[in-house]
Amino acid sequence: MNEAALALLDSGEANRRILAKDEYRADFRRVEAASLKRKTCLASAEGKRIFARCFYSFQASMYFVSTLGRTKLPRESIEQIEQAVRAKLEVATRELNKAIDGAELLLKNNNIEVVATYDTVPLEVEIGITSALGRRYFELIHKLDQIMPLLQTLEIEEVVNEQQAERQRSNFKRIVLAMSSTARNFSMGVRRRMNEADAKKGEGDDKRSRPVPETVRQDEHATTEQRDYDTGTAAEPPQERTGPQDVSAPAARELALDGAVDATP
């Protein structure tokens, strides 16, 4: 009797469920770069889900920083961000390599020659890598996928207990997830600085195109008259300028009559 008669095994439904989740779908519409095509081969549940959740999001964030950020921000600022991401990837890769070597050593010391395998269908899809940092992250995810069955084997063989295995599993996942969060935070910071640069540029254009108010020119004329009087070049102090006075109708008639009387011979 074969195993298929005792258990109903996965035939690809797990992969379809993972790829169908909308929250894993990254907005890649603004990425116009060419990509190097690679094919994934992920067997563990952790590797599959982190790949679906983070890989394209990481690449979109780094594309925004490296390509769009360079159009408005200083080149040195973008290079510092890229170097910081590269350094974090190197540290994460060293940690996972060290974990893989340690797990393999434990298997060898305990005479364990057979490693656990997965009964679900591996996730094999063609993807596009748009940058060197994206390639490094792609390789980091596959290292996570590599260590998961080793850790599962050590747990099954009771070389490590359940608590130790779960603690290490969570730590490895956090290392890979942190890279996507780092790229997203850098992308948000670059976007904010680009918006600030646009706002400052708009304020400068408004100031240059704004006309000088009339009151400023009048004040400058009044200041010139006062200066001439103070220095003795003008005989009389400057007269106070007031607007037109409101004259009522009776007063206007009276003024007109006075003018008529004065004009009579």
Stockholm file with secondary structure:
# STOCKHOLM 1.0

chainA/1-265         MNEAALALLDSGEANRRILAKDEYRADFRRVEAASLKRKTCLASAEGKRIFARCFYSFQASMYFVSTLGRTKLPRESIEQIEQAVRAKLEVATRELNKAIDGAELLLKNNNIEVVATYDTVPLEVEIGITSALGRRYFELIHKLDQIMPLLQTLEIEEVVNEQQAERQRSNFKRIVLAMSSTARNFSMGVRRRMNEADAKKGEGDDKRSRPVPETVRQDEHATTEQRDYDTGTAAEPPQERTGPQDVSAPAARELALDGAVDATP
#=GR chainA/1-265 SS CCGGGTCCCCSSHHHHHHHTCGGGCCCCTTCCCCCEEEECCBCSHHHHHHHHHHHHHHHHHHHIIIIIGGGTSCHHHHHHHHHHHHHHHHHHHHHHHHHHHHHHHHHHHTTCCCCCCCSSCCBCCEEEECSHHHHHHHHHHHHHHHHHHHHHHHHHTTSSCHHHHHHHHHHHHHHHHHHHHHHHHHHHHHHHHHHHHHHHHHHHHHHHHSCCCHHHHHHHHHHHHHHHHHHTSSSSCCCCCCCCCCCCHHHHHHHHHHHHHHHCC
#=GC SS_cons         CCGGGTCCCCSSHHHHHHHTCGGGCCCCTTCCCCCEEEECCBCSHHHHHHHHHHHHHHHHHHHIIIIIGGGTSCHHHHHHHHHHHHHHHHHHHHHHHHHHHHHHHHHHHTTCCCCCCCSSCCBCCEEEECSHHHHHHHHHHHHHHHHHHHHHHHHHTTSSCHHHHHHHHHHHHHHHHHHHHHHHHHHHHHHHHHHHHHHHHHHHHHHHHSCCCHHHHHHHHHHHHHHHHHHTSSSSCCCCCCCCCCCCHHHHHHHHHHHHHHHCC
//
